[in-house]
Amino acid sequence: MLKVEGLSVSYGQRRVLHNVSLEVNSGEVTALIGPNGAGKSTLVRAVSGVIPLDSGKISSNDLSRYYDPVDSGKPGSDDLSRHYDLRSLPPMQRARHLAVVPQAVSLPPAFTVWETVLMGRTPYLNFLGQTSARDEQIVHLALQKVDALDLSERRVGELSGGEGQRVLLARALAQSTPILLLDEPTSNLDLHYQVSFMELVRGLARNDKLAVLIALHDLNLAARYADRVALLVAGEIKATGTPRQVLTPELISDAYHLTVQVVPHPFMDTPLVLPGK
Amino acid sequence: MRRIPYLWTLLLLALAILLSIAIGSVFISPADLWRILTGWLSATSLSESLQTFAFIITSIRLPRTVLVLLTGAALGGSGAAYQGLFRNPLADPYLIGVASGAGLGAAVAMSIQWPYTFWGLLAVPLAGFLAAMLAILLVYFLARLGKTVPTTNLILAGVAFSAFATSLTSFLMLRSTGELRRAFAFLLGGFTQTGWNPVLTILPFLAIGLGFLVLSGHALNLLQFGDDQAQQLGLPVTRAKTLILVAASLATAAAVSFSGVIGFIGLIVPHVMRLWFGADYRRLLPLSIIGGAGALLLADVLARVVMAPQELPVGIVTALAGAPFFLWVLRRAKNQGYW
């Protein structure tokens, strides 16, 4: 479980996140929604430790320290007493708790898919990056999980958006962390890839007991695939809860400055957000 | 060719070493070289003409060959490191101003006292290193735009700073030494020092600098995905970048100390290696080091031959080959949308 408490972040004088608190349960997908500029990407970056915080606490109740995807289906012992203060951990230690899937844009042309996913093993390697047979095994498995084994020899710079996104997901899986953060991974994908990617992410959360926080643009993807939704507006969390609780006409209209209607999905048991009266 | 990169580059280096020892005002044929070598190994006395050759080799050709080799290695290695660090195919110790900065530092140390002792000479690369660090920090902050360092900014800031540092160096050199030729050779990049002292003085700087760079390939690979992703993958980015910067600057300072500012080796060699053997920095760094040594040796042989018995500063040769290459890369980089 990932727990964020009272997180505040400023860029220079401008405060972009105010006192954000959030919990992401293991085995669940939590969608982070909100208008452009609300601070979704900033929140992901702040939690991952690449920008300094003004204040706040980021901790993890590590279900499976050194969670091992090779011995899959065995998510470690439920030692809920172990708290890790992620904020104070050095990058290498933190990268064993928490992995990030960025948007697959402008990937360097030099590396193959295999080499790229192997870099996910960095938190367990020395400065030279020497890998073992076990690391290779984990990479193999990660690629298998995202159905990208056949891409292994391709160069990441030459992949399509959907392929690149799956490869970056595999790289994050190779980090073998109990927490997964995704920063608008579906933004550049077509409908088919959006759906298959979200299916994949939800499956991983369920099967591997990962705590998944995913920033999403598309409210209806959030409605369909998230267990919980957090609505971020102007750097503040306005609401958290199930999709049904958060995706209400009042909350969404207010957040996006747009009249919306929420109707039941014609064949799924989820809400459907439609702009207009 | 992709499969045996080290074999190719080492063959090139071996050939370059052989040429560098054989060619000069007196040509020493490979056969004679072989006789001298076997003579030394079997401890038999050499004929009189061979003894002259042997003296030329040990006192002139060999120290120079080793100095050129080390200088080229440093330029190739630091060029590859800067390119990786700035994620910029045009970064080169010369073009981003580090080499000129180091040259200025070295010139200051020399102008205080043109030293010939080992310890006196050691001050030269040390001053060069400090100046190189200052130069790179200055150019970096001048060129930075938010979190990124655009190629154009980097090159513009580097070239401007370079012009400034070179002017100061020229002033110092012309003022402090009566030997204009030596001053010019230093400014244009050329080898004028003789004997083993320069080699011994830069060796510790090179060993530390290049030694660390060879080990930093994995970190540089991670940095190709950007600072954020590198850190999220577990790399302590600030520390890694600082260490790589220091190591590359150490190598640059060592290269510049006794040979002056030699441009474009640090640009061309990593580029060619990348084209031939791919951009994995774990391989690119050692290959650029070996390739840099070979390329500068060949340039130096050319510099000794074209106007024999007079000698051209090697920097002229590398610039004549390098500037057109730079323009070609610039065009290519533009087409690939680097800026």
Chai-1 contact restraints between the chains, C-beta under 6 A:
chainA,res_idxA,chainB,res_idxB,connection_type,confidence,min_distance_angstrom,max_distance_angstrom,comment,restraint_id
A,S48,B,Q232,contact,1.0,0.0,6.0,A-B,restraint_1
A,V50,B,D228,contact,1.0,0.0,6.0,A-B,restraint_2
A,V50,B,Q231,contact,1.0,0.0,6.0,A-B,restraint_3
A,P91,B,Q231,contact,1.0,0.0,6.0,A-B,restraint_4
A,P91,B,G234,contact,1.0,0.0,6.0,A-B,restraint_5
A,P91,B,P236,contact,1.0,0.0,6.0,A-B,restraint_6
A,M92,B,G234,contact,1.0,0.0,6.0,A-B,restraint_7
A,A95,B,L233,contact,1.0,0.0,6.0,A-B,restraint_8
A,A95,B,G234,contact,1.0,0.0,6.0,A-B,restraint_9
A,V100,B,Q232,contact,1.0,0.0,6.0,A-B,restraint_10
A,P102,B,Q229,contact,1.0,0.0,6.0,A-B,restraint_11
A,P108,B,Q224,contact,1.0,0.0,6.0,A-B,restraint_12
A,A110,B,A279,contact,1.0,0.0,6.0,A-B,restraint_13
A,M119,B,L233,contact,1.0,0.0,6.0,A-B,restraint_14
A,T122,B,L233,contact,1.0,0.0,6.0,A-B,restraint_15
A,T122,B,G234,contact,1.0,0.0,6.0,A-B,restraint_16
A,P123,B,G234,contact,1.0,0.0,6.0,A-B,restraint_17
A,L128,B,L215,contact,1.0,0.0,6.0,A-B,restraint_18
A,L128,B,H218,contact,1.0,0.0,6.0,A-B,restraint_19
A,G129,B,H218,contact,1.0,0.0,6.0,A-B,restraint_20
